[in-house]
């Protein structure tokens, strides 16, 4: 049994802890923020590959209870013309479809489940440093505390401290010229079928919304933004002026997008988009990175959370089945690197279509219409959601 220190209590870290606990290890989560740090937050999608990976851990049904099933997607242009109505990323054999969840609901729900299973979570522990010892690893934290274990797992996100410890020359995240925001609208009467995601490639912005069975409307939008914004610039994008600018850009389309934003009490503060084309070094003998720390992908792929879950489950399988920790980490990287880098590249391509220039939109709309008039025999995105992890089979 290994004592596994996990830096980060997000999706990757918490699922890794639960999976490791299932395989007989002793995980300890070290979360930088206080237990109450989560807010209402934005939404995220869990594709069927991520849901399938959760099933052996007894988590799939829990996540379905927290989320909203999204079995279909309607794709429209800014003119209001529908170009496709299709199944969202297929379904699992039991009929399970992609889920849309509030990010904080997923975080809190997973952490509560981890605690219920007897996993220790230490809050307010922001990693300061770590070093390998003769028989393990020693992590130190900004509050002056330290923790010893057999292995350190960096599930600490885009600005990962563990990544920089493993490789001081690690590349920074790549800015994708796009901002994201969203919200929850109330009091609208739309004719949309609940649970069907409505995606619009608008004249200025990409906009997506889904009607919740309770009548609320969950929505998000992507804004082309050439220059990487500073934290101060992002912080200034709030209030009525921010809302009115979104409405102005959305009002040029023949869709309910502007009306939806107008009915939103609080528009989420925007956040910038980043990805990692490739992180050269993922591991040492006693440290490894997973999730966004290793391979952040554009949200356009709809795979960020699912990739984190796949990482967590695969790492637990490797540590279950491979005799030594250094060898288990090497096998983990071998199983994951090619796949996640392909998903990052695909996410970049999908995101590019959402932020086409004014001249490029005419071509984009033509290509989208033609693509769905005669869909390709093989969906180029299918490899993302068709992937499955066989939890019961031993890792070679």
Secondary structure, DSSP 8 states (H G I E B T S, - for coil): --EEEEE--SHHHHHHHHHHHHTT-EEEEEESS-TT---S--EEEE-HHHHHHHHTTT-HHHHHHHSEE--EEEEEETTS-EEEEEESS---TT----EEEEHHHHHHHHHHHHHHTT-EEEES--EEEEEE-SSSEEEEETTS-EEEESEEEE---TT-HHHHHH-TT----EEEEEEEEEEEE-S------TTEEEEEE-SS-EEEEEE-TTS-EEEEEEEE-SS---HHHHHHS-HHHHHHHHHHHHTTSSSSHHHHHHTBS-----EEEEE-S--S--B-SSEEE-THHHH---GGGS-HHHHHHHHHHHHHHHHHHSSSHHHHHHHHHHHHHHHHHHHHHHHHHHHHHHT--HHHHHHHHHHHHHHHHS--SS-TTHHHHS----TTS---
